[in-house]
Amino acid sequence: MKHPAYPRALLMGTACALLLASGTWAADFNIPAGDLESALNAYTSTTGVDLIVATDAIKGVRTKGAMGSISPDAALSRLLSGTGFHAQRQPSGAIAIVAGQQSSAADIAPMQLAQAMPVARAVETVTVTSSKLGGADVQSIPISITALSQEQLTATQTNGGPDLIKQVPNMTFTKTNFSGYSIQLRGIGTQAISVTTDPAVAVSFNDIPFIRNHFFEQEFFDVGQVEVLRGPQGTLYGRNATAGVVNLTSARPTDQFEAMASGEIGNYHQRRFEGMVNIPITDDRLDVRVAGEWTKRQGYSFNQIENTRIDGRDLWSGRVTIGFKPMESLQTYLIWEHFSEDDDRLRSSKQLCKTDKPPATVNGVTIYPASLNLFGAISLSQNYLSQGCLPTSLYSSDAFQVPYGFSLPYANAVGVANMTANQDLDPYLNTVQSPNLRIIESTVDPVYKAKNDIVEFNADYDVSPTLTLTAQTGFNHDFLWSSEDYNRFNTSPGFFREASDPNDTFGRGTVVNGYFCDPQVGCANRLVAEDLVKQHSWQLSQEVRVSSHMSGPFNFTLGGNYLHYETAENYYVFINGLTLYSLTGSGTTSYPRPYVPGVSDNHECLQASGGGAGGGGWQFSQPGAVSTPSEVCIYVDPNSIENVNDQGHNYFLSKNPYVLNSYAAFGESNYQVTDDFKLTAGLRWTEDRKHFVLVPSQLILGGYGQAPTGDVNQSWDQFTGRFVA
């Protein structure tokens, strides 16, 4: 069987698209509300239609914009709606923009012909749709920004968040073994992995920031625009924006019927389907847009032990957007989006290593040979003179070796566990790695499950012709469950040794025919380690702001927001050797019981609430106990990895319960000194209150449970600002 060294991006098979729209033909319009002159220029660039317009007459006039796949006539009608202007078609084919009831372009004083420009896909003019940036041409905003339309994303095969590095200058994207990821702009980002650490680059959906999101996994679909703002954006975007902002804007419903479907089929059994339907219910008062995307393919990596492909994709997303306009001055949008993934995605793949073999002597002194026995574990033996792996060149054959197994603490624990290990066997002995970076040797296949729901309600109310009040409410609920091989190296069989006497007090019948059955990682005759990330979180945010769009040189934005975020993120490491130690090590000899996988938990020798042993498993030591047993054993969680009770001391568990409350008030103003010179100044006050519960790990310590030892409560408040000329 041959395994390609890398995935080919070429698609094989078919691709189809269906587009329905009213009118003779349709174009994709993405012209936001704003200045009418800029909107008409964008219309001309999109359609190639000549417009005759008096630039002095329309100066300072505002338009509601035109969005979606609609006919050019419908788009122009929307742009002129409510402006006091209308269109008149000329015999030459050009269209005149006239005011009032004038019927001829000849009555209009100085005219200017807006040159029809051919649509150049490579240099497409993109208008920023973010409500916080006022809706303007990307070239006129005094911010270092990259804005990509859905058309550009599709043309460049930019399918998801990590692909943006191909389109955005100075942007890097990294993913670690844990559940988070890091975006860096201009080399600035956050590498810390703590749940309490704020990212330096904010990720927003329709201008609402979400701390927990699936920007790494989820694919783009029915997007209005993706904007990447480089540099500090704290004034308008608030917390977590010291390095920049990535803002995803979903496509909004329109008052024209539209539908679209597309499909892709490729190698590795790739299938990707996307669809959208836009249904106008009542003119431009009530519109509904439904969109979805599904992707499934085999993995690009191959697990040589299980003979399976891994790191595949099976995910889907759906979105429902309802646009409701109860009155001319009020526009609202209710958005619900769901994301789900259930596949064998890897958090981290192949791990390279050059074996670090320890010296036999140090300064002429002979060092005790490496061994997985009690003396080798507690004495200064060769076990402790190796760090397992050494650095080497990626292109060297040495890079595909394995760790020095005797140096691993969790391997030594098995040796200490009353002679239940083959003491002279390096758990990695005689194992080698394939030089193919896509081929790994994993004793367990990865499992990746994620679900995310977002609900948003956005409302824009025109208080006056020059003032708009905006309210944005966002709710997010997130779940993640991901397990994979913690070793990421193959291990040698024959690691466990059963006692010669099946009634051996120490062995307790834990090893049968060379196999030990761990309740979490299953039965194996070798050292097996598996880790798990399990996370639940939810977030609620509310922002209210007022923005001006006056015709003069001065405009401003004032607002405030509140954010509440809660998460409980647990990280586990399950190693069958540590469970074996927990069953046969200290504390179990006075209370021997035959081992029954999935049942035995050492409760017989746990301290009771009233003193003595066998009473029901209190945390050791239980305050107020009359007496303690002579030996206190380690509680073993008998449940499967899917149903762990978080009380076991036979596995490593890092519990991270965290709560955040954030309050902010902000303001920003700009002054257009000349046509080419603009001043922008902003100020923001932010207060963060963070709450974290300290829960120390109890790995192979006597007793039961994970008891909190205290709380950490911290708060910060700070004024920050910015000035741009």
N, C-alpha and C positions, 0 to 999 in steps of 0.2 A: 504493500500500500504506500502510495506517495503522498507526501504532505507538502504543500507549497510553503515556501519560506515567508511569503508575505501575501496579503489579500490583494486581488486585482480590483480596481475601482470601476472597470468597464462593465457596463450593464448589458446583459444579454436578454433577448426576448422582445417584449412589446412595451410600448408606452402609449397611452391614449389620453385624450382630453376632450371635454364637452363643455361648451359655453353657451348659455341661453340668455338672451337679453332682449328687451323691447327696443323698437326702432330698427332702422335699416342696418346699422352696424354699431358696434360698441367698442369703447376703449377703456383702459384702466385709468381712472382719475384718482389722484391722491392730493387734492388741493384743499388745505385746511382753511378754517375761518381766519380772516385777517385783512390785510390791505388789498383793495380791489385791483389796483394797478399790478401788483405782484401776482395776484391770482389770474388775471387775464394773460399775463406773460407766460405763466405756467400752462394755461389752456392752449395758447398758441404753440408752445413747444411740444405738447402732447399730441395735438390733432393735426398740425400743419395748416390750419385755417387762418387766412388773413383777417385781422381785425383792424377797423378804423376807429380810433378813439382819441378824444381830446384829453390829453394827460393832465392839463390844468383843471379840467372840470371834475375828474375823478380823484384828484389828490385828497387824501385823508378819508375817503369813503371806505367803509368796512363791508366785507362780504361774509356770508355764512359758510362759504366753501362748497366743494363738490367732491364726493368720495364714492368709490366703487366702480364697477364695470357697467357703464351706461352709455347712451348715445351722446355724441357731441352736442346736439341740440338740447338735450335734457341737462347736460352738464352746464352749458352756458346759461340756461334758464335758472338753474339753482344759484349760480354765481351772482346773477343780477337780481334775484328775488330780494325785495325789501331795500334795495339800494336807491330807488328812484330812477334807474336807468333801464332801458330795454334795447333789444337788438333789432336791426333792420337789415335784411339781406339786399345787397346791391347787384345790379345786372352783371358786374364783373365777377361775381362769386364771393367777393369780400363781404364782411359783415360789419356794419357800423353800430357803435354803441352810442345811443342817444338818450337824452334826458327828457322827462315829461312826455308830451304828446306829439313831439316833432316827428314828421313823417319822412323827412328827406335828409340825407347826410349833407346836402348842399347848404342847409341852414346852420350847420355846425361850424363855429369859428375854429381857429387853427387846429388842423387834424394831423395825426401822425400815424403812418402805416406801421403796424406791428409786423415785423418781418416773420414770415413763416419759416421756422427752422425745422429741418428734418430731424426725426427722432434718432438720436445716436445712443444706442444701448450702452456702449462702453463709458460714455460720459453723461449718463442720465442725470438730469437736474432733480434733486430730491429735496422736498420741503419737509422740515422737521415737524412732526405731528404732535409732539409732546405739548400738553396744555401748559406746562410750566415754562416753556420756552417761547410761547406766544404764537407759534406757527409761522415760520419764515423760511426762506431759502437757506440751505445749510451754509452757503457762502457768506451770508450776511450776519450770522450769529457770532458774537465775539467770544467763542469758546472753541477749543480744539475738539472737533466732533467728527465722527463717522456715522452716517445714516444710510442704512441699506433697506431698500424696498423689497417686497415679496418677489418681484420680478428679478431683482439682482441676486437674491438669495437662491432662487431656483436656477438661474443661469450659471451660477458658480458652484452649484452643488454644496451650498452651505446648509447642511441639514440640521445642525444643532449648535449648542453653545460652544463646545470645543473647536468647532470648525471656524469660528470667527477669527481665530489667530491667522488664518489665511487671508483675511480681508481687512483687518484692522491693524494699522501700524503700532508698534510699541506694546503689543498685547501678548501676554503669555498665559498659559493655562496648565495647571498641574493637578494631579489627583494622587492622593496617598492611600495607604492601606486602610485608613479609617473612612468614615462615612462622608467627610467633608471634602472640599476642593478649594483651590486658591486661584484667583484671578489677579494678575499683576498688570498694571499700566505704567509705562515708563519705568519699569523696574521696581515699582512700589506696590507692595501687597502685604498680606498677613500670612505667615507660615505657621503660626501657633495652631495647635489642634484642639485646644480646650473649648468646651461648649460655651464658656463665658467670654470668649474672645470675639470681638467684633471684626468682621471683615473690612478691609480697606477699600474694597470696591463693592458698591451697593448693587444689588440686582433687583430691579423693579418690574412690575407688570402693570401696564397702564398707569405709570407714575406712582404706584404704591409699592414701597419696598417690602420684601419678604425675606426674613432672616433664614428660614428653612425653605429651600426650594429644590427643584430637580433640574436646574439649568444644565447640569452635567449630563443627565440621562435623556431628558425629553427632547423631541425633535420639533422643529419649527413647522407650523401649519397655519394657513389662513392668517398670516401676519400682516398688519398694516405697515409696520416698520420696526426695525431694530436699530437703536441708537446707542453708540458708545461715546461717552463724554470723558475726555481725559483731563486730569487735574482735579484739584479740590472742588467739590460741588456742594459743600455743606449748607450754604444759605438756603437754597431751594429744595434740595434733596435730603438734607438732614444727616442723621447719624449714618455711620458706616460708608461715608463717601469721601474720605480723605484723599484717595487716589483717583477716584472717578466713579462713573455710573454706567451700568448696562441697563437700558430701558427697552422692554418689549411692549409694543403696542399692537393689540389685536385688531383685526378688521372689524369695522362697525357696520351695522345693518343700514341699508339704504331704502328709498321708497320705490325701487325698481326690482322686478323679479330677476333673480340671477341664480344660476346653478353651475357647478363645476365638479368634475370628477377626473382623477388621474391615477394611473397605475404604473408600477415599475416591477420588472422581474429580472433578476440577475443571478450570477453564480453564487455559490454557497447557499442555494435555495432561498435567495433573497426575494421577499415580496413586500412591497410598500404601496399602500393605497391611501388616497386622500380625497375628501369630498367636502362640498359646501353647498348649501341652498339658502338663499335670501328671499324671504316672503314678506311683501308689504301687506299689512292687514287693513289699515285705514289711512290712505293717502300717505303723508309724511308724519302722521301722528303716532302710529304704532307699527313697528317693523320688527321682524324676528329673523335672526341669522343663526343657522346651525352648521357646525363644521366638525370634522373628525379626521383622525389619521391612525393608521395601523402599520406596524413594521414587524417583520419576523424574518430571521435568517439563522443559519448555522454559525457556530463560532469559528473564528479564524485560528484559534489555538487547538492543540490536540493533546489529550491526556493519555500518555502511553501506557499507564498502569491499567486504567479502566477501559482503554481502547474506545474513547468517546471524544467527540468534538466538544469544546467548551468555549465560554466567552461569547455565546450567541445572544440574540435579541428577540424578545417577544413582548412588545409594549404597544399601548394604544392611548390616545388622548381624544377627548371630546369637549366641545364648547357650545354653549347656548348663550346668545346675546339678544336681549330685548331692548329696543329703543322706543321710548315713550315720550311724547311731546304734548303734554296736556294743554299748553298754551304757547303762544308765539315766543315768549321770553324764557321758557323753561324747557331744557332738554335733559333727559335722564337716560342712563343705560344700566341695566342689570345684567351681570355676567356671571355665569357658573362654568368652571372648567374642571375637568377630572383627568387625572393621569394614573395609569396603572402599568406595572411591569412585573412579570413572573418568568424568570429565565435563569441562565447560568452565567450571568455576567461576572467577570473577575474584577475585584477591587485592585489587585496587584498580581502580576503574572510571574514570569520566570525570574528567578533570583540567581545571580552568578556568585561564584566563590572559588578562591584558591585555598586549599587546605593548609591550615596553620599547624604544622606538626611541632610539638614542644621539644626542647633540648633534653638530652639524657643526663647532662651534667650542667651545673652552674658554678663557675669559678673552681672547677676541679671536684666539686661535691656531687656525688651521685644522687639523682632524684628518684624517689620511689616511682616505679612504673605505673602508668595509667591503668586503672581498673575500676570497675563498677562494684566495689565492695565497701564495707564500712571504713576500712583503713584508708582506702584511696579517696574516700569522700571527706574524711575529717583531718587528714594529714596533708602536708605540703607535698603533694604528688604532682606528676606531670599533668594531671587533670586541670590544674590551676595555672599552668604556664602556657596556655594557648587561649586565644580569643576566638577560636573556631575557624575564622576565615581571615585571609590577608588580601589587601588590595592588589590588583594586577590589571594589565591592559585588557580592554574589552575584546581585542582582536587576538589575544593569546589563548592557546589551548588550555592553559592553566585556569582560565576563567570558568571552565565548565567542570570543575571538581566539586567536592561536597565538604561540609564542615567536619571538623575533628570532633567526633561524637562524645568522647570522654570529657570534653570541656563543658558540656551542656548541663546546667544544674538539674534540669528535670530528668535527665538520663541518670545522673548520680543518685537521685532520690529513689529510683527503682532498685539500685544496687543496695541502698541502705535498708530497703524494705524487707529485711529478714530473708535474704538469699533467694528472692523470687526472680532475679534477673540472671542472665548468662553473663557472669562478671567479666569475662575476658573478651566480650564481643562489642566492638565499636558499632553502635546502631546504624552507622552510615558505611560500614566496611563493604568493599566490593561494589559500591554503587557509583555510577557515573552518570553524567548528564549528556543529553544530545546537544551538539553544537547548534542545532536549529533553534532559534529563539522562539519559534512558535510551538515547539514541542516541549511539554513539561511532564513531570512525573509526580502526580498528586494522588495520595491515598484516598482522597474524597473529592467528589465533584462539587463545584461551587453552587450555591443557591442564592438568588437575588430576588427579593420581593419588595415592591414599593407601591404606595398609594398616596395620592395627594389631591385634595379638593380646595379650590379657591372660589370664593364668592365675593363679588365687588358690586357696589352701587355708587355710581358717579352721577352727579347732578350739576348742571351749569345754569345759573339764573341771571339774566340780564337785568340788573337793578336799574340801569339807565343805558342810554346809547353808548356811554363811555366806561361803564363799570360792569364787571361780571363777578358774581359770587359763585364759588365752586366748592362743593362738598364731596369728599371721597371716603368711602367706608370699605375696608377690606378685611376678610376673614380667611384664615388658612388652617387646614388640618392635615398633618403629615404622618406617615408611617413608613418605617424601613426595617427590613429583616434580611441580613446578608451574612452568609457563612462561607468559609473556604478553608483550604489547607493552610495551617499556620506554619508548618515546616517548609513547604514548597520544595522539598527534596525527598527522594525516595529513601526508605530505610530498609535495613536487612531483616529478613525473617529469622526466627529462632531467638528473638530477643528475650522472651519470657521463659522461665524454667519452673516447671511444676515440682512440688515437693515429692520426695520418694515415698513418703508416708501420706496417704490421702487424708488422714486425720491429724496431720501436722497442725499444731496450735497456731503457728505463725502464718502458714500459707492459707489456711481456712478453705482450701479447695478453690482458690481463686483462679488458678491456671490449670486448664484441662487440655491435654494433648497439645501443649505449647501455645494455646490461645487464651487470652484474657478478654472477657466481655465487659466493656465499659458501658455504663448506662447512657452516656451521651454520645460517644464516638463509635460505639458498636464493638463487635468482636474482631480481634486481630492478633497475629503472631509476631507483630513488629511494633515499634514505637509509632504512635499516631497522635498528631496534634491538630486541632481544629479551632478556629476562632469565630466569633459571632458578634455582629453589631446589631443591636436592637434599639429602636428609637421611636418615640411618640412625641409629637409637639403640636401646639396650636398657637395662633396669633390673631390678635384683633387690633386694627389701627383705624384711626379717624383723623382726617385733616380737613380744615376749612380755611379758605383763603379768598381774598378779593383782589382782582387785577384790573388795571385800567388799560384802555386802548384809545387814548385821546389823540387827536390829530396833531397836537403840538409836539414839541421836542421832548417833553417830560412824560414818563410813565412809571408805574410802580406796581409792586405786589406785596401784600401783607397777609399773614396767616399764622396758624398754629396747628399742632398735631399732638396726638397721644398714641402710644404703642404699648401693648401688653403681649408678652411672649412667655410661654411655658414649655419646657422640654424635659423629658426623662430619657437620657441616652445611656445605655449600658454596653460595656465592652467585655466580652468573655474570652477566655482561653481554656479549652478543654484538652487535657493530655492524659492518655490512659495510664501512663506511668505514675502520675500524681494520684490518680484514683486508687491504683494498686497500693501505693504507699499508704494512703489514708485507711485502707482496709486491713493492711497487715503490719503497719508500723506501730508506733507507741500508742498505748492506751487500749489496744484491742485484745491483748493477751489474757487479761483477767476475765474477759467476757467472750470466749470463743463461740462462734456460731458458724455453721456452714454458709458459704457465700451463695446467694441466689440473685442473679442479675435482675435489676429492675425492682427488687424487693429490699435487699439488705441495705441498711443506711447507718448502722452503728448506734442506733438509738439505745441499745442496751447499756452502753457505758457513758451516756450523757448525763449530766448532773440534773437531778430533779429539783423541783421548787421547794420541797420539804426536806431535802438532804438525801444523800445516798445516790445510787445510780439507777438507771433504767426508768426514770420517772417521766420523761416526756420532752426532753430537749430544750432546756433554757440556754440562753447565751452564757458561755463560761466567762467569768464566774458570775453566777446569779446572786445579786445583792440579797441579803437576808437569809441565805441558805443556812440550815443548821450544820450540815457537814458536807464534805465533798467526797466523791469516790477516790479510791487510791490511784486510779489512772483515769484521765479524761481523754477520750478518743476524738477523732475527727468526724464530724457529720458528713455523710456521703449522700448527695442528692440522687435518689433512685430514678428520677424522671428522665425522659428522653430530652434531646436538645431542643425540641420544639416546645416542651412543657416544663422547663426548669423552674424551680420554685424560688430561686435566688437566695437560698439559705445554705447551700452546700459550701463546704470548705475544701472540697476536692478539686475545685477549679478556681481560676483567677477571675475576679469580677470587679470591674471599676464602674461604680454607680455615679451618675452625674445628674442629679435633679437641680434644675435651674429656673429662676423666674426673673424676668426683666420688666420694669415699668419705665417708660421714657416719655418726657414732656418737652415741648419745644414751642417757641414763638420766633417768627422770622419776618424779615422785610428786605426787599430789594428794589432799587430804583435805577433808572437809566435816563440819560440826557443826551439827545442827539445834537451835538454842537454844530457839526456840518454834515453834509451828505456822506462824508467819508470818515467822520470822527465822532465816536460815541463813548460816553463815560457810564460805567456801571459800578454801583456800590451796594453792598449787602451786609446785613448783621443778623446773627442768630443766637438765641439763648437756648441751651439744652440742659436738661437735668435727667440723669440716669440713676435708677435705683435697682441694684442687683442683689439677688438672694440665692445663696448656694448652700446645700446641705452636705456636710462632711461625712462620708461613709467609707472608712478604710477597708481595704481588702483583707480577707481572712484566710488566705491560701495556706493549706495544710497546717492550720493552727487548731488546737483543741477547742471543741465547742460547736455551737450551732448558730446560724443566722448572721446577718450583716447589720450590726447595730450602729446608728448614727452617733457621732461623738460631738456634734455641735453644728452651729450655723455660722455662715459668713454673710454679713450684710454690709454693703458698700454703696455709697452714693457720690456722684460727681455733678457739678454744675459749672458751666463755662460759657462765656461769650466768645463767638468766633465771627470772623467777617471776611470779606473779600472786596477787592477793588480792581477793576479792569478798565483800561483805556485803549 
